[in-house]
Amino acid sequence: MLYRIARRLPSSHSDSLRIIARKEDRAIALVAGLFILLVVPAIAGDYVLSALLIPFLILSIAAIGLNLVMGYAGQASLGTGGFMAVGAYTSYKLATNIPEIPIVLDFFLGGLAAALAGILFGLPSLRLKAFYLAISTLAFQFFAEWLFSKVSWFWNDNASGVVSIPAFDVLGITIEGPRQSYYLVCAIVAIMTLAAVNLMRSHVGRRWMAIRDNETAARLMGISVPAAKLQAFAISSFYCGVAGALWSFVYLKTLGVSSYSIDISFKIIFMIVIGGMGTILGSFIGAAFVLLMPVVLNAVTVALSLPIDTGSVSSLEQIFFGVLVIYFVLVEPRGIMHLLGKLHKKLVSWPLNIGR
């Protein structure tokens, strides 16, 4: 939004209740949507779609889910990979044992299974806070990795422990190529993002933010803090479960417990810390940053002909991530979204802010 907002404010109460209040913003959103649906699949190659855009969209769903419980509700969680694994394995069992169920419904039911796990392992949040709550959710991450690696029932007793995901149909269309997968993920991301935005504008989101800001004050206002915390964990885990199912069915095309290790949990935490906690758009920005940064580093080393091997580049990525996380936690805790907000204020007030 680079235009000046003077005389572009909502003119009625109904306009102010819109998700996108100003007509200029709605026009920008429409153009962006058409670009995503029509232009991107036409100009992007199979590699870009399958290796960059599809994982970016799926991890954005998981980042939104984690942002709901950490950024909006203020509850620590380190078990994102475990909740993703619950959604993936539940969807796989339903798809293979009850093939009559539509695959999209399998994703939804996988998300519900993850929500139940979120409620169960969210119970410590009623008595624990901050570091101790994070450790309790980390315990679920390790429990999920042990469960899905030891109990062969979850992967239909396959000898290798890693199973292939066959092609599946959605509304009679076989999802096997990158473009079909891209459109499917885009549709799910759009629905779940819209649901998250509306949720944060409702009384549910306001209760979560009240608890995040001051739990004691929230209790005095009559908010049921235990119920709100469990609700936040359930909805957050649902998002992570759906993301986990899409991660296996659409992106990896395989199902293995190593795909949902502690590494992916920390990667999603990096996304919301860098992008901006407590913002839906920040989840997308953080996901794009985390996924594109290794690609950019590799491109820079190749373009400059630097004598750095692949292992050294991977180490540089880890160092760079660590420095960025420390910077955003200590200096800019509200992430890239806050930096963009400050830049926008300077742009709309230019040239009045010359010399400031």
C-alpha positions in Angstrom: 0.0 0.0 0.0 2.2 2.9 -1.3 -0.6 5.4 -1.9 -1.6 8.1 0.6 -4.5 7.1 2.8 -6.0 10.6 3.1 -9.6 10.6 1.9 -9.4 6.9 1.4 -10.6 5.9 4.9 -13.8 3.8 5.2 -16.9 6.0 4.9 -19.4 3.8 6.8 -19.4 1.2 9.6 -20.1 -1.7 7.1 -17.0 -0.6 5.1 -14.9 -0.6 8.2 -15.9 -4.2 8.9 -14.6 -5.5 5.6 -11.5 -7.6 5.7 -10.0 -5.2 3.1 -11.5 -1.9 4.0 -10.3 0.4 1.2 -11.3 -0.1 -2.4 -7.7 0.5 -3.6 -6.5 -2.3 -1.4 -9.3 -4.5 -2.8 -8.2 -3.7 -6.3 -4.6 -4.6 -5.4 -5.8 -7.9 -3.8 -7.8 -8.8 -6.9 -4.8 -8.1 -9.2 -2.6 -10.2 -6.9 -5.1 -13.0 -6.9 -5.3 -13.1 -10.7 -1.5 -13.0 -11.0 -1.2 -16.0 -8.6 -3.9 -18.0 -10.3 -3.2 -17.2 -14.0 0.3 -15.7 -14.5 2.4 -17.7 -12.0 1.4 -21.2 -13.3 1.9 -20.0 -16.9 5.4 -18.6 -16.5 6.8 -20.8 -13.7 8.5 -24.0 -14.6 7.9 -27.4 -13.0 10.9 -27.0 -10.8 9.8 -23.6 -9.4 6.3 -24.9 -8.8 7.3 -28.2 -7.2 10.5 -27.2 -5.3 9.7 -23.6 -4.2 6.0 -22.5 -4.5 4.3 -25.6 -3.3 6.4 -26.0 -0.2 6.2 -22.3 0.5 2.4 -22.4 0.5 2.2 -25.6 2.6 4.7 -24.3 5.2 2.7 -21.0 5.3 -0.3 -23.0 6.6 1.9 -24.5 9.3 3.3 -21.0 10.1 -0.2 -19.5 10.4 -1.1 -22.4 12.8 1.9 -21.8 15.0 1.3 -18.0 14.8 -2.2 -18.5 16.1 -1.0 -20.1 19.4 2.3 -18.2 19.8 1.7 -14.8 18.2 -1.9 -14.3 19.1 -2.5 -16.5 22.1 1.0 -16.0 23.6 1.5 -19.8 24.3 4.9 -21.4 23.6 5.0 -24.4 21.3 7.9 -26.4 20.0 5.9 -29.4 18.7 4.8 -28.3 15.3 6.5 -31.1 13.5 4.7 -33.6 15.7 1.3 -32.2 15.0 2.1 -32.2 11.3 3.1 -35.9 11.6 -0.3 -36.7 13.3 -2.2 -35.1 10.4 -0.1 -36.8 7.8 -0.3 -40.3 9.2 -4.0 -40.0 10.0 -4.7 -38.9 6.4 -2.6 -41.8 5.1 -4.4 -44.4 7.1 -7.8 -43.0 6.1 -6.8 -42.8 2.4 -5.5 -46.4 2.3 -8.0 -48.1 4.6 -11.2 -46.1 3.6 -10.6 -45.1 0.0 -14.3 -44.1 -0.4 -13.6 -40.9 1.7 -12.7 -37.9 -0.5 -9.0 -37.1 -0.1 -9.7 -33.5 0.9 -11.9 -34.8 3.7 -9.0 -37.0 4.7 -6.8 -33.9 5.1 -9.6 -32.3 7.2 -9.9 -35.4 9.4 -6.1 -35.5 9.7 -6.3 -31.9 11.0 -9.0 -32.9 13.5 -6.8 -35.7 14.8 -3.9 -33.2 15.2 -6.4 -30.9 17.0 -7.2 -33.6 19.5 -3.5 -34.2 20.1 -3.2 -30.4 20.5 -5.9 -30.4 23.2 -4.2 -33.3 25.0 -0.8 -31.8 25.0 -2.1 -28.3 25.5 -3.3 -29.3 29.0 0.1 -28.4 30.5 -0.5 -24.8 29.4 -3.1 -24.6 32.1 -0.4 -24.9 34.8 2.9 -24.1 32.9 4.1 -20.9 31.2 7.0 -19.8 28.9 10.1 -22.0 29.0 8.4 -24.9 30.9 5.4 -24.9 28.5 7.8 -25.0 25.5 9.6 -28.0 27.1 6.3 -29.9 27.5 5.4 -29.3 23.8 8.9 -30.4 22.8 8.2 -33.7 24.7 5.3 -34.2 22.3 7.6 -33.7 19.3 9.8 -36.5 20.5 6.9 -38.7 21.5 5.4 -38.4 18.0 8.7 -39.2 16.3 9.0 -42.4 18.5 5.4 -43.4 18.0 5.4 -43.1 14.2 8.8 -44.8 13.9 8.1 -47.8 16.1 4.4 -48.6 15.5 4.3 -50.1 12.0 0.5 -50.0 11.9 0.7 -46.4 11.0 2.5 -47.1 7.7 0.6 -50.4 7.0 3.5 -52.6 8.1 5.8 -51.5 5.2 9.2 -53.0 5.6 11.2 -49.8 5.0 9.0 -47.6 7.2 8.8 -45.1 4.3 5.8 -45.4 2.0 5.0 -43.8 -1.4 1.9 -41.7 -1.8 -0.1 -42.7 -5.0 -1.8 -40.2 -7.2 -5.2 -39.2 -6.0 -8.3 -37.5 -7.4 -10.0 -34.2 -6.3 -13.4 -33.6 -7.9 -12.5 -36.1 -10.7 -9.2 -34.4 -11.5 -6.0 -36.5 -10.9 -3.5 -34.6 -8.8 -0.1 -35.7 -10.2 1.6 -32.8 -11.9 3.0 -29.7 -10.4 0.3 -27.4 -11.7 -2.6 -29.5 -10.4 -0.9 -29.7 -7.1 -0.3 -25.9 -7.1 -3.9 -25.1 -7.7 -5.0 -27.6 -5.0 -2.7 -26.1 -2.4 -3.6 -22.5 -3.4 -7.3 -23.3 -2.8 -6.7 -24.8 0.6 -4.3 -22.0 1.6 -6.9 -19.3 0.5 -9.7 -21.0 2.5 -7.6 -21.5 5.7 -6.0 -18.0 5.5 -9.5 -16.4 5.2 -10.7 -18.5 8.1 -7.7 -17.4 10.2 -8.2 -13.7 9.4 -11.9 -13.9 10.3 -11.0 -15.8 13.5 -8.7 -13.1 14.6 -11.4 -10.5 14.0 -13.9 -12.4 16.1 -14.4 -12.7 19.9 -12.2 -15.8 19.8 -9.2 -13.9 18.5 -9.8 -11.0 20.9 -9.9 -13.5 23.9 -6.6 -14.9 22.8 -4.9 -11.5 22.4 -6.3 -10.5 25.8 -4.7 -13.6 27.4 -1.4 -12.9 25.6 -1.3 -9.3 26.8 -2.3 -9.9 30.4 -3.7 -13.1 31.6 -4.7 -11.7 35.0 -6.7 -8.9 33.4 -8.3 -11.4 31.0 -9.5 -13.4 34.0 -10.9 -10.3 35.6 -12.9 -9.5 32.4 -14.6 -12.9 32.7 -12.6 -14.8 30.0 -12.3 -18.5 30.6 -8.5 -18.7 30.3 -8.2 -22.5 30.4 -10.9 -23.0 27.7 -9.3 -20.2 25.5 -5.8 -21.8 25.8 -7.0 -25.2 24.8 -9.0 -23.7 22.0 -5.9 -22.0 20.7 -3.9 -25.2 20.8 -6.6 -27.1 19.1 -7.1 -24.7 16.2 -3.3 -24.2 15.8 -2.7 -28.0 15.7 -5.5 -28.4 13.2 -3.7 -26.0 10.8 -0.4 -27.9 11.4 -2.1 -31.2 10.8 -3.5 -30.1 7.5 -0.1 -28.8 6.5 1.5 -32.1 7.5 -0.9 -34.1 5.3 -0.3 -31.8 2.3 3.5 -32.0 2.9 3.4 -35.7 2.4 0.6 -36.1 -0.2 1.3 -33.1 -2.4 5.0 -32.1 -1.9 7.1 -35.1 -0.9 4.8 -37.9 -2.3 6.2 -40.1 0.4 5.5 -40.5 4.1 8.3 -41.0 6.6 8.8 -39.8 10.2 12.1 -38.1 9.3 10.1 -35.5 7.3 8.6 -34.3 10.6 11.6 -34.0 12.8 12.6 -31.3 15.2 14.3 -29.5 12.4 11.0 -28.6 10.7 9.6 -27.4 14.0 12.4 -25.0 14.5 12.2 -23.9 10.8 8.6 -22.9 11.3 9.4 -21.0 14.5 12.1 -19.1 12.5 9.4 -18.2 10.0 7.1 -16.5 12.4 9.9 -14.9 14.4 11.5 -13.4 11.2 8.2 -12.7 9.4 6.4 -11.2 12.5 4.6 -12.8 15.3 0.9 -11.9 15.7 0.4 -11.3 11.9 -1.1 -13.5 9.3 0.9 -11.9 6.5 4.1 -12.2 8.5 3.7 -16.0 8.3 3.8 -15.9 4.5 6.8 -13.4 4.5 8.7 -15.6 7.0 8.0 -18.7 5.0 9.2 -17.1 1.8 12.3 -15.7 3.5 13.3 -19.1 5.1 12.8 -21.0 1.8 14.4 -18.5 -0.5 17.4 -17.6 1.5 19.3 -20.9 0.8 18.5 -20.5 -2.9 19.9 -16.9 -2.8 23.0 -18.0 -1.0 23.7 -20.7 -3.5 23.1 -18.3 -6.4 25.5 -15.8 -4.9 28.2 -18.3 -4.4 27.9 -19.5 -8.0 27.6 -16.0 -9.5 30.7 -14.8 -7.6 32.6 -18.1 -8.2 33.4 -18.4 -4.6 35.5 -21.5 -3.6 32.9 -22.8 -1.2 31.6 -26.3 -1.2 28.0 -27.4 -0.6 28.7 -28.3 3.0 30.1 -24.9 3.8 27.1 -23.2 2.2 24.8 -25.3 4.4 26.8 -24.2 7.4 26.6 -20.6 6.4 22.8 -21.0 6.1 22.6 -22.1 9.7 24.9 -19.3 10.9 22.8 -16.8 9.0 19.6 -18.1 10.4 21.0 -18.0 13.9 22.1 -14.4 13.5 18.8 -13.3 12.1 16.8 -14.9 14.8 19.0 -13.3 17.5 18.6 -9.9 15.7 14.8 -10.1 15.4 14.3 -11.3 19.0 16.5 -8.6 20.5 16.2 -5.7 18.1 13.0 -6.1 16.1 10.8 -8.6 18.0 7.8 -7.8 15.7 9.7 -9.1 12.6 9.8 -8.0 9.0 6.1 -6.9 9.1 7.0 -4.2 11.6 9.9 -3.0 9.5 7.6 -2.8 6.4 5.1 -0.9 8.5 7.7 1.7 9.4 8.8 1.9 5.8 5.2 2.4 4.7 4.7 5.3 7.2 7.7 7.0 5.8 6.6 6.6 2.2 3.0 7.9 2.8 4.3 10.9 4.7 7.0 11.8 2.2 8.2 14.5 1.7 7.0 15.8 5.1 9.5 13.5 6.8 12.6 14.8 5.0 15.5 15.2 7.4 13.9 13.0 10.1 
